[in-house]
Amino acid sequence: MQTWAAFVMSISITTFGIVNLTVDNWVKGFMGMGLAFSIGSTFILAKTTRDLHETKRLAAMVDEAKVEKLLSQHDPLK
């Protein structure tokens, strides 16, 4: 919850700052587009990082299951 609050607050303050700049509207538009692209890139980066982590975790679980199966089939005490 704190992360989302900080995200909303930072976007709001940045947008407020862009709107209240004493520059031409095209400059404000350009800065707004930059902000929008930065936000989009942030979400894409977070999703990609999460997907890579989950893929590695899943691969590790599969490898662990293979080792467990191999060990259970070749138990020297049986």
Secondary structure, DSSP 8 states (H G I E B T S, - for coil): -HHHHHHHHHHHHHHHHHHT-SS-HHHHHHHHHHHHHHHHHHHHHHHHHHHHHHHHHHHHHHHHHHHHHHHHHT-TT-
